Amino acid sequence: MALSGMRGLSVFISDIRNCQNKEQERLRVDKELGNIRTRFKNEKGLTPYEKKKYVWKMLYIYMLGYDVDFGHMEAVSLISAPKYPEKQVGYIVTSSLLNENHDFLRLAINTVRNDIIGRNETFQCLALTLVGNIGGREFAESLAPDVQKLLVSSSYRPLVRKKAALCLLRLYRKNPDVVNVDGWSDRMAHLLDERDLGVLTASMSLLVALVANNHDAYWSCLPKCVKVLERLARNQDIPQEYTYYGIPSPWLQVKTMRALQYFPTIEDPNTRRALFEVLQRILMGTDVVKNVNKNNASHAVLFEALALVMHLDAEKEMMSQCVALLGKFIAVREPNIRYLGLENMTRMLMVTDVQDIIKRHQAQIITSLKDPDISIRRRALDLLYGMCDVSNAKDIVEELLQYLSSADFAMREELSLKAAILAEKFAPDLSWYVDVILQLIDKAGDFVSDDIWFRVVQFVTNNEDLQPYAAVKAREYLDKPAIHETMVKVSAYILGEYSHLLARRPGCSPKEIFSIIHEKLPTVSTSTIPILLSTFAKILMHTQPSDPELQHQVWAIFRKYESCIDVEIQQRAVEYFALSRKGASLMDILAEMPKFPERQSALIKKAEDTEADTAEQSAIKLRAQQQTSNALVVTDQRPANGTPPVSQLGLVMVPSMSNVDHGSEDQEVTQANGTLTVVDPQPPDLLGDLLDPLAIEGPPGAAVQADHNLVPGAEGASNAEDALAIALVGEQTNTVQQIGNVTERFHALCLKDSGVLYEDPYIQIGIKAEWRAHHGRFVLFLGNKNTAPLASVQALILPPSHLKTELSLVPETIPPRAQVQCPLEVINLRPSRDVAVLDFSYKFGTHAVNVKLRLPAVFNKFLQPISVSAEEFFPQWRSLSGPPLKLQEVVRGVRPMSLVEMANLFNSFRLIVCPALDPNANNLVASTTFYSESTRAMLCLVRIETDPADRTQLRMTVASGDPALTFELKEFIKEQLVSIPTTISRGPPAPAPQIQPTSPPTTLSDPGAMLAGLLH
């Protein structure tokens, strides 16, 4: 920014820098903005110098973070100035202040085009920079042909052509359908013959974008790319300014090899041989040196060369050379090089016949598990997991178990899952598998999912020879003074089924088994008590002849839990007590569990479905995903109302729930995910008469035949704010306009449990929810507002990884003026602020609608406010000392509010403010209980320290007994303080119709209820 001679601008900048605080700065900026606005009103009296000075000041104020909502016209008008100083200011300020949709840009298109096609190279560079920075659709339509001509013309200097290539790349990435690149194969091949490396590098960037979309059209560029690599590898005709620490243009080498990876193969033997000679030269000439910059450049080229070698499926000798080179890298001290070596070695596992070569470095890889850098430890874990087979499974799993005790909490869940999968896939015998899983539960019980111990139970149940051994091991673990609750579950289950096989062993009599399990009963949660009650009943059944003393002890436990508030525990206690009094018939009733049917392991299936780690994908597939994926939620073609497919964002599962009633007599259709009751297609005449003035007449023959085709596209938000509440996929092809603000509806439902989630002219989707601990139950109300049916109705839940969901069956057709109810069960597995998405689609005549709506199963729904006294608060607060259990952050940008308003805000999100705990009257202390399957009931404490002089910032301290919960709660509260959502201001939202909590999805046949559902 040339400031010479602009004394006013220099003085203004000096004044800003000398301000003592933010308030003084704001006052000085407001004064200057008022002065600029006044001078711009009398624009005729402004000289070009003054206009330029004031526009510079506007840019500086904008860079300070203040809104500049005027003067845009003056900035745009400077673009047409004949002199360079004014034109430069116009281009820079316009590209900084205006976005691609600003109306003023249309005024500048002709001026920009004249500068591009003119002969002044400086003006051409300014214009190309502006077009590349903004990249709007109108610029692409109007200026792309001129930019293309500028690029291919040899009459312009390389500086201009280089900018033209980068400008065209930006326009193509932003608007590939507008920029016409048909027939560009020959032009691109000609550009690759360019001797100037600046133009060549920019052209190669453009080629990478082109071949990523359609490599078939650019086969003629392939030999040219190989020649470019040959020229660089031999350092032929490379100017000194393009040599970086002795490496000829490493950026161009990387781009060229990346472009080659988009071609499936190289057929021409001469071209292939020349390319492999270049790759061999790169592999042989790369080593670790002390200079960090040279290392970075040489390794960038090397790792791209490795990716190309893997892509081309080179000979085994070259693959061995690659692995040997990576083996050297994972042994160096530099952590960045070790990380890259491990990551690329993991990618090499995809190549056949390389795994045995990688095994030679197993000891060094295991050593990397103990690296201080957690990212290196993760890559080492991925590599060990990928290289494991029958020959080395025992060694690797034992190392993982040994490392588990000292591993970071952030890695333990992944580590446990991978160790369990490897033990199952490559177990030499089942007793070793049982040993591994029990050790896993013992060392990391908090991070062992239920699927893991479920699988152990399946193996033990299905293998009679394994049952005595498993019972002995379970008995040994119960002798430990402190064991994890998951170990109590699996041990109690196994001993309940098979403890009679140990009756002759010392310390294994029924009474002794009962006694040691009974000791654990007071320490377990309500989810474990039903398993222990079943174990006690089984022990009683196996005790033959019966032991009166043991019988009375077990009966006393059953009677104790007959009045338990938990329905599951109460039912088991009552039924077991009644069954245990039947004497000998108990043997038949509580017989040994039958064998499980043979099926694929849930763990192995999960591993197969979620192999999406970047280190385990080829570079070409990874780049293809990154190029094409611009969606918030990515899904493939989905089945109708069933289990969703695996997307690029991870595994989406709809688990089965045992408490869903599938036995209603009213059911006509039974599916895997729920039931559908019969819908009366003829509503009463009364309802028809009432709704005739409001009804939407259906098109002829609409929805007579259900259409099972997938609805393409997705419903777009009507404005930028609504886009935050609708997860978009692909191009927006819907033509139906939604009613109301989806974002406001979502935020309102985050604070209450019933209301309307979405509405358009044809359908209304309402929600009613109830929450209990970490369980939630929604009922979706789908109301057809028309006189014709809605066809091809499909609903799919896309939950984040921390939620388990089960949606009952959604009817494919909703009759006219009918409403159906679809229950949705939700279980919170662990703390997270991610939100589940409802993918809903239907057809009405020719209108195909597909919307993706956020569901209000949000973080605060699993909070339960609890008031704590000073005697309870301070011991808990002191016991949670420092990160990661106690986190503190200064939050800026808070919306100013009084302490009373802040307390009300906390209460609305289920955090109760505890008065008089903090001696400072300007501070707040709040508490709540968070529920999830992993944390159970976890107390959370919050302290807010405010500054009366500046309500826009505060200091927040959050503490809990779980590191992940502490972080998520801190971020959740910060989001609410910094950006508080607005609720619906157009009258109170309509509540959803009353429902029965356990009823299956039904249509309402009562005319009044149906009318209420439609009018709301």
N, C-alpha and C positions, 0 to 999 in steps of 0.2 A: 504494500500500500504506500504509494508515494505521497508523503505528507509535506514535502518541501514547499514552503510558501503559504501553507494553510494554517495561519496563526490561530484562527478561531477554533479549528479542530484540535490543534495541539493543546490549547488552553483548556478546552472541554475535557479532553482525556486526562490532563493534569489535575483538574478539579475532581474528577471521579476517583482518581487514585488517592487523592488527599482526604477523601471522606472518612470520618472516624467510625461510622457504623452504617448499617443498611438503610436506616431511615434517612440519613443525610444524603446517601446516594440516590434514594428514590425521589427525594425532593429536588435534587439537582437535575435528574433525568426528566422529571415532570416539567420543570421550568424550561429545559431545553426543547422538549417536545412541543410545549406551548408556543415557544418562539418560532420553531420550524413551521408549525401549522399556520401561524400568523403570516409568515413570509411567503408560504406557498399560496395563500389566498390571493396575494397580489403578485401572481406569477409573471405578469408582463414587466414588472419592475426588477425582476431577477436577471442578473447576468449569468452566462454559462458557468463562470467560476463559482458564483454563490450557490447556484443550484447543485453543482458538483459537491461543494463543501457540505451542504445540508444533507445531501443523500449519503455521503460518507458518514455523517453523524448518525443518521438513521440506522445504517448498517452496524455501527459500533454499539448503539443502544440495543439493537436486536441481538447482537452477540453477547451482551450482558444478561440476556434472559428476559427482557421486557417485550411486551407486545407492541408492535408497530402497525397500526391499522389504518394508516393514511400515508400519502406520499408515494403510493405504488405507481400512480400514473406518471409522476415526475421521473421516477427511476426508469420506467419503460421508455419515456420520451428521450432520455439521454442516449438510447441505443442508436437512434437515427442522427446523432450529432456527427458532424463531418470530421472532428478532430479526435485523435486517439485518447487523450486524457478523459474527455467526457464520455466517449464511447466505452472505454474500459470500465468506468464507474457504472454505467448503465448495465452492462453485461454482468458484472460481478454481483451487484445488488439485486438485479432481477432474478438471477439464478439462486440467490440465497433467500429472498423473501417470498417468492411466488412458487406455488406448486403447479403441477401439470394441468390442473383443472381450473386455474384462475382465468377469468374472462379477459383480463388485460393482455394476456399473452397473445391472443388473436390479433391484437393491434400491431404486434411486433413481428408477425410471421413474414410479411413482405420485406421488411427491413433486414431481417436475418437472412432471408433467401438471397437478397441482393448482395449482402456481404459474402455469402458462400460462393456465389458464382462470379464475384468480382475478381480483380487481379491483385488486390492488396492482401498480401499473405498474413499480415498481422490481424486484419479484420476477419479474414477467413478463420484463423485459429480461435479468435474470440467467439465467433458465431458457432463453430463446431463444439467448443467447450460448453456453451450454453445449451445447445441441443442435446448433447450427451448427458449433461447433468439433469435436465428436466425430463427428457425422454417421453413426452406425452404422446397420446394417440394422434392428435391433430398435427403435431410436429412431424411424426412419422409419415403420415399420409401426404403432407405437403412437401417435405424436404428430403425424404429418403432417396428418391431418384437423383437429386442433385448431389447428395453425399456419395452415392455409388459412382457417379461419373467422376467426381473429384478423386476417389480412391484409385480407379483404374487408369486415370490419365497420367501419362509419364511427363507431362509438361509442368507439373507442379513440384515444388521442393519436397524432399522426404518428410520434413517437419509437418507440412500440411497433410500429406497422405497418411502419415501415422495417426494424426488426430482424426482424420476421416474414417480410418478403419475402426478405431475405438468408438467413435460416435455411432457408426453403423452397427457395431456389436451391441451397444446399449439399446439402440432402437429395435434391433432384432429380438433381444432378450425380453424387452418390454412388450412388444407388439409383433410376435412372429407371423400373425395372420395378415398384417398390413405391409410389412417390408417384403417386397417381391424378390426372392432369390432364385427363382426358376432359371435354369440355364447358367447358373453361376459356376458350374464345375470348371469350365475352361478358364474363366477369369481367375478363379482361385488358384488353379494350377499355374497360371501365368504370374500371379503375385508371389508364389513360392519360389520363383526364379529370381526374385529381387535380391540385389547385392547389398542394399542398405539393411543392416540388421534391425534398425528401429522399425522400419516399415514391415520387415519380415516377421518380427515378434508380434506386432499388432495384428498382422494378417493371420498369423497362426492362432491367436486368441479367437479371431472370428471363425476360423476353420473348426476349432474345437466345438464352438456352439453349433455350427452347421451340421457337422457329422454326428453330433449327439442326437439330433432330430431325424436325420436321414443320411446314413452313411452310404447307401447304395448309389446316390447321385454323385459321389465324390471319389470313386475308385481311381480316377486319373490323378488324384492328388497324392496317392499312397507312395508311388516311387519318388515323387518330389520330396516328400517328408523324409524318406530314407536318405536321399542325397543331402538334405539339410543337416541331418545327423552326422553323415560322413564328413561334411565340411567342418562341422564344429569339433568332432572327435579328433580330426587331424590338424585342427587349428590353422586352417587354410583361409587366408584373406580375412582375418578377424581383426578389426581395429582395436587399438589399445583401450579405448574408452569402453568397449564391450567385454573386456576381460576382467573378471572379478577374482582377485587373489589367484591368478594363474589359470582360472577355469574359463573357457570361452563361453560367454553368454549362458550361464546356467539356467536362466529363466526360459530362454528359447528351447534349450534341450528338454526341459521338463514339459513344456507345452507340446512340443513335437511328439514326444513319447506318449503323452496323454491322448493326443489325437489318434495315434496309431492303435490305441487300445479299443477304439470304437469300431474298428474293422474286424470282422470275425476271424479272418485268417489271411495269410499272404501266400498266394498260389505260385507266383513267379519264383523259380528257384534262385535266380541271380539276385533278385531283390531281397529274398529271404536270407541268402548267404551274406549279402552285404550288411544287412541289419544285424545279424548275429555277430559279425565281426566287430561292429560298433559296440554292441552290448558287451562282448567279451573284453574289449578295450576298457570300457567303463568299470567292469567288475575287477579287472586286474589293476587298474590305476587308482582305486579308491582305498584310502587307509585313514586311520585316525591320527590327527596331528594336534599340536598344541594350540594353533590358532583357531579360535572359536568360529570366526566368520567363514574361514575356509572350510571348516568342518560342516557348517550349516549348508553351504552351497554344494559341496561335493556329495553330501549325504542326501540332499534333496534330489540330485540327479541319480544317485545310486538307487534309492528306494523306488523312484519312478521306473528305473530300468528293471528292477526286480519285479514290479507289477507287470511290466510288459513281457518279461520272460515267462512268468506264470500264465499270462494270457495267451501267449503263442505256443504253450506246451512244448517247451524246448527239450533237448535231449537230456538224458539223466545225468550226464557228465556235467553239463552246465548247471543243472539243478543242485547237484552235490556241491559245486563251487559256490553257489549262492548260499546254501545252508552253512558251509564252512565260514564264509565271510560274516554271516549273521552271528555265528557262534563266537567270533572274535568280538563283535560289537556288544553282545550281552555280558561280556566279561570286563569291559572297560569301566573306569570310574565315573565318567561323565553320565549323569542320569538321563539326559535327553537321548543320548545315543543308545543307552540300554533299553529305554522304553521303545524306541523305534525298532531296535533289533528284535525284541520280544513280539511286538505287534506284527512285524513282517514275517517272522517265523510262524506265527499263528496262521497267517494267510497262506503260507507255504503248505500247510497241512492239507489244503484242498487239492494239491497236486498229487497224483498217484505215484507210488514208489518212493516217496520222500520221507514218510513217517519214520522208517528205520534209521535214516540218516540223522533225523532230528533227535532220536532217542540217545544218540551219543552225547548230547549236551544236557541230559536230564539232570545231572548233579548240579550244573551251573544254574539251570532254571529253578530248581528247588531252592537254591541259595537266594535267588531273587525274591522268593516269598518273604524273606526276612529283611528286605530293603526298607530303608526309612521312608521312601516315597510310596504313598498308597497307590498311586496310578501305576507304578511299576509292579507292585504286588498284585494288582488286579490283572494286569496283562500276563503275569507269570501264572496266575490261577487259570486264566482262559487257555493258555498254552498247555499246561499240564492236563487240563480237562480234555482238550482236543487230541492230545497225543497218546492218551491212555488206551490200552488194549489188554487182552488177556495176559500177555507176557509181563507187563509192568504194573498191572492194576494194584496188586498188593502193596508194592513199594509206594506208589503215588498216594493211595488212600491212607496208608499209615502216616505218611508225611503230612497230609491234609489234616488228619485227626490230631497230630502232634502240634501243628501250627494253630489249630482252632482255639486252643487255650489262651494264646497270646494275640490272636487276630483282633483287628479293630472291629468295633461294633458295626460299623458301616458295611463290613465285608462278611460278617458271620452268617447272615441269612443265605447269601449266594454261595458261600463256602459250604454250608451244611447241605444245601440242595444238590450241589454238584458232587459232593462226596457220597451222598445217598444214591444218586443216579449211577455213579461209577461202580459202587458196591453191588448194585442190583444187576447192572449189565455184564460185569466181568467177574462175578463171584466164583471162586474155584469150588466152593461148597457152601451150602446154606447155613451151616453153623458159623462160618466166618462172616457171612452177611448179617446174621443176627447180632454177633459181637460188635460189628462196625456200627450198626444202627443204635444199639443200646449205648455204646460209647458216645455216639453223636448226641443223643438225647441227654446223656449225663453231663457233657461238657458245654453244650449250647442249647439247652432246652427251650429258651425263649425264642430261638430262631429256627426251630424245627417245626415245619408245618404239619398239620394233621395227616396230610397225604402220606407222609413218611412212615408214621407209626401204624397207620391203616394198612400199609403195604406189608409191614412185618407181620401183622396179625393174619393177613391173607396167606402168607407163606407158611406160617406156623400151623394154621388151620388145615391147609391142603397137604401137609407133609407129616404123616404120623411119626416118622423117625425123628423129626425135629422137635416134637412137642416136649418130651422130657428134658432135653437140653435147654430149650427156651424157658421152661418153668424153673429150672435150676438157676439160670442166669438172672431171671426176674427176682427170685428169692434172694440172691446175693445182693442185688442193688437195693432192695428194700431194707437191708441191714444197715445201710449207710445212714448216718444221723441226719443229713440234709440232702434231699434229692428234689429234682424239679417235678413240677406237677404233671408234666407230660410223662415222665417216668412212672409216676404213680398210676396214671391211666393205663399204660401199656402193661405194666407189671401186674396190676390188679386184674386186668382182663385175662391175661395169660394164666395167672394162678387160679382165677375163678373157673376156667375151663379145664385146666390140666394139673392142678395141684394134687389131685388124687393119685397121679402117677408117681408122686414123690412121698407117698404116705409112710413108706418104710425108712426113709432117710431121717437122720437125726435133725430135729428142729423144723420138721416139715409136716407135723401132724395138723389136722384141720384146725384145732384150737390155737396152735401156734401161728399158723398162717393167718387166721382171723385176727389174732391179737396184734400182729405186726402191721396189718393193713388198717385195723381200727385206730392205731396210733396216728395214722396219717389223715384220718377223717376230719379232725378240727382244722387242719391247715389248708384244705383244698377249697376251691371255688365251687359255686353251684353247678357248673357244667360238668364237674368230675364226680359229684356225689351220686348221680344216677348210675354211673359205672360201678362205683363201690357197692351200692345197694344190690346191683345184679351179682357182683362177686360174692357178697355175703349169702345171697339166696343159693348160688351155685355150691358154695362150701357146705351149706346146710344140706343140700340135696346129696352131695357126695359122702357125707358122714353117715356111714352105715356100719353097725347099728347107730341109731341117733344118740347124740350126747345131750342129755337134758340141760346141763349147764350152758353149753354152747348155744342150744336152741333158745333159751331164755335171754341170753345176751343179744342174739340177733333179733329176736322179737322186740326187745326193748328199743333197739335202733329203729326198727320199722315203725313202732308206735310213736317214737319221737318225731319222725318226719311225716306222719299222717296228716298233720296240720300245717305243713310247710307252705309258704306263700307261692313257691314255684310249682306250677301245675305238673311238670314232668316228674319232679321228685315226689310230690304228693301221690300221684297216680301209681308210681312204682312201689312206694312204701305200702300203700293200701293193698295193691294186688299181690305183692310178694308175701305180705303178712297172711292174706287169705289163702294163698296157694300153699304156703309152708305148713298150714294146719291140715292139709289133705293127706298127710302121711306118705304111704308108698306110691301113690299116684303122682307125687311130685317128681319122681324119676322120669316119667314120661313127658311131663309138662316142661321141665327144665333140662331136657336132654342136651347132649353136646351139640354145638353149632355144626350145621352141615358144611361141606366144602363149598368154597366160593367158585362160581363159574370161571373158567379160563378167559381172561380178557387182557387187553393191553394195559400195561402199567400206566397209571395216571402221571407218575413222575416222568417216565420216558416220553410219553406223549407231550407233556408240557415242555420238555427239553427240545423235542423235535419242532414243536410249534413256535418256540420263542428263540430260535437261533437267528437272532437279528443283530448281534453285536458286530460293529463295523470291522473289528479285527478278524471276524470269521466269514466275511463276504469278500468276494473279489472286488477289486477297485472299480472295474467297469460296471458291475451291477450297482455298487454303491453310488457312483456318479449318476447313473441313469435314474435312480430313485431321487437323488437330490435335484436333478434337473426337472423332473416331471411333477414332483410332489409339492404343491403349494396349498394344501388343504389343512384345516385344523384337525379334522378327523378323516383318516384315510381308510377306506374299506374296499374290498373286492366285490364282485357280484355276490349278493347275499341270498340265502334261501328264505323261503317265506316263513316268517314268524318262528324261526328255529334258532339253533345255536349260531351265533355270528361267526364269520370267518376271521382268520388271523390277519390283521392289518400290519402295515409297516410300522405302526407305533407300538406294537406289542400284542400280546395275547389278550383277547377279550372273551371271557367265559361266562356262561349262564349256568351256574351250578344247580343241581337238584336240591330241593328242600324237603325234608322228611315230614314236615308238618302241614303240607298242602293236602287238602282232602280231595281225593280222586274218586270217592265212592258215592257221590250223590245220585239219587234215583232220577233226578231231572236231567242228567247228562245224556246227550245224544251222540256227541262226537268226542272221542278221547284222543288227546295228543300227548306227546312226550313232555310238553311244557304247560299243560293245564287242561281245562275243559271249556266247552262252549255250550250254553244252554240254547234251547229252541227259541227262535224269535218269531213272534206272530207278525207276518208281513202285512196284515190288515189292521191298522189302528182304528180305534172307535171313531164313528162319525162325528161325535162331539169334538174331539181333538181336531179333526179336519176342519170343522166349521170355525173353531177358535183361531186356528193358525192360517187360514186362507189369506187374510190380508198381509201376513208377514212372510208367507212361504215363497221360496224361489222355485219357479217352475223348472222341472228337469227337461233336458233336451230329449228329442224323440229317441226312444229305445235306450235311454241311458241306464247303464248298469243292469240291464236284463241278463246279460251273460257276464259272469265274473271274469275279469282279465287278469291272468297270472303273470303277465310280463312285468319286469322291473321298471319302475318309474324312473326315467333318466333325469339327471340334473339334480338340483337342490333348490329349495326355496330361498331366494335372496332377501335380505333384510331391506325394509323400506327406507331406512336411513342409516347413517353411520353408527348411531347408538344402538339400533336394533341388531346390527351386525355382531355386536358383542354377545348377544344372547342366542344367536342361531349359529351353529357350527356348519360352515359351508363346505361343500365338496364340488369341485369342478366348476363348470360354467353354470350360471343361473338361468334356467330355462323356464321357470314357472311364470305364469302370467296372472296368477291370483294375488290380489292385494290383501295383506293381512289387516285385521281390525285391531286397533289399539297398539300400544307400545310393548313389544315382547320383553325388552330389558326391564321396564318398570314392573311388568307382571312377575318376572323372575325374582327381582329384588324384594317385591312384596311377599312372595311365597317363601323367601329365605327367613322372614320374620314371623310368619304365621303358617298354619297347617292346612288351610283350604283356600281355594280360589281358582281363577281361570288362568291357565298357563298359556293358551294360544287360541286365537279365533280368526277365522276368515269368513267370507260370505257363505261357505258351505258346511263348515264344521266348527264345533267349539270343543276344546280339550280342557277339562277341569281336573283338579287334583284335590284329594283329601288324604291327609297323612296322619299317622300316629307313631310315636317314638317311645321305645322302652329300652334303656341302656344302649347297647350297641346294635339293637335290632330296630328296623323301621318297616312300616307297611304303608304303601301308597295304594290308592285306588284311582285309576285313570277313568274319567268320565268322557266318553266319546259321543258327542251329540250331533246327529244329522239334522241340519236346519232346513232341509229341502223337501220338496214333494217327490223327488226321485231318489233311488238308493245311491249310496256311495260304494263304488266297486274297487276291487284290488287293494283293499285296506291291508296295510302291513305295518307292524311296529317291532322295533328292535332296540334293545338296550345296549349301549356301548359304554360299559362301566370302566373306570380307571382300575388300576391293579389293586387298590386298597378296598374295593367294594365287591361283595358277592351279591348278585341279583338274580331273581327269577321272576319272569313275567308270564302270567297265564296266557292262554291262547286268545288271540284277537281275531274276531270274525272277519272273513274276507269281504263281506258285504254288510253294510249298516242300513237297515230299512229306512224308508222315509219317516222323518220326524221321530226317530227312535233314538234312544240313548243306551249304550252298553257300558258296563263296568268291568274293568280289567285290573285285578289285584297285582301288585308288584311288591315282592319281598326284598329287603335290603339288609345286608349284614356288613358292618364296618370292621375291617380286619386290623387296620393300624392307622395311626395319625397321617392325614394328608389333606391338602386343600383342593385336590383335583375334583372335578365335577363329572358325574355321569351324563350321558347324552341320550336323548330319545330320538331315534331315527324313525320318522313317521311318514307314510306316503299313502295316497289314495288317488282314485280317478273319479271325476264327475263329468260325464260326457266326454268332450275333447280336452278337458283340463286335466293335466297330470301334475300333481302337487307332491313335492318331497321336501320336508322340513326337518331340520335337526335342532332340537331344543334342549337347552340345559335343564336338568332336573334339580329341584331344590333339595337334594340329599347332600347338604353342604356341611362344613366342619362344625358349625355351631349347633346343628341338630343333635349331635352326639355329646353335647355338654349338658350338665345338670347342675344348676346353681346350688351352692352349699355355703352357708354362713359359718365362719370360724371365729372363735374368740381369741383374745390375745394369748391366753395360755396354750391354745392349739397352734396359733399362727407362728409365733417366734421360734419354738423348737424346730418346726418343719422348715422354716426359712433358713435357719442357721445350718441345719443338716445338709441342705442342698447348696454346697459351696462351690461356686465357680462353674465355668463351662465344662461339659456340654449340658449339665443339668440346670444351670442357671445362666441365662443370657441377658446381656444389657445392651441397649442401643439408644442413641440420640436420634429421635425422629424429627425431621424437618418437613416443612410444607404442610403442617397440620391445619385443618380448617379451624379458625378461632372459635372457641366455644367456652362457656362457663363450666365450672366443675359440676353443677347440677345437670347441665346438658350432657356432659361426658358420662356421668353416672347413669343417666337414663339410656344413653347409647349402649353402655356395657350391659345393663339389665336386659335390653332388647335382644342381645346376643347371648343371653343366659350366663353372664358373668355377674355375680352379685357383689356390690360394693359393700365392704365391711367398714362401718363408720368408727371413728375415734381410735383406729389402730395406729395410724401414723401421727406423730406429734406435730408435724408440719401441716397446717390447715390447707396449704396449696397442693397437697399430695392426695392421691387416692390409692386404696388397697382393695383388690378384688380377689375373689376365689371362685372356683368352680370345680366340677368333677368331669373328667373326660372318660368316655366309654369306648372301648374297642376290644376286639377278640384277643389282641396281643397284650394290651396294657390292662385289660379289665377296668375296674374303677380306679382312676388315677387322679389324685388331688393336684390341682394347678393353682399357683399363687401368682398374682400380678401386682406390681407397684408402679404407679405413674407419678413422676415428679414434674410439676409444671412450673413455668416462670410467669408470674403475673404481668411482668413488663413485656413479654413476648409470647402471646398465646399460639404462635405458629410453630413452636418447637417444644419438645418435651423429652424427658428421659424415661425410658420404659425398661423395667426388669421383669423377666418372666422365669418362673422356676417350676419344675415338676420332676418326677422320678424317672422320666424317660427322655433321652436326648432328642429323639425325633419329635416327640410331642412338644417339648419346649420350643424347638425351632418353628414348628408349624403354627403353634399358638401365637408366638411372637409375630410372625409374618401376617397371620390372620388379623390380629389386633391392629397392626400397622396399616394394613389395607383399609380397614374401616375408618381409621383416624385420618389418613391422608386423602382418601377418595371415598366419601360417604355416599352410598347410592341413594338416589331419590326414589321415593315411593309414589304410587299412583295418586295423583291429585285431582282426578276427575270423578270424585265420589267414591264411596266405599266399594271395594271389590265384592263381587258376588260370591257367596260361599257355595261350595259344591254340594250336591244333594246328600242327604243323610244315607249312610250305608251300614250294613252289618259287617263287622270285621272279618268274619270267616266265610262270607258268602262267595261263591264263584261268580265269574262275570255273567251278568244277566242284563236283559233289556227291561226298562221300566214300562209296565203296561198301564199304570195309573195315569190318566190324562192330565191331572193337575201337576203331578211330578214331572211329566215330560214337558209340559208347557213351561214350568219354572226353569227347567234345565235349558230350554231354548231361549227364553227371554233374558236370562242372566247372561 
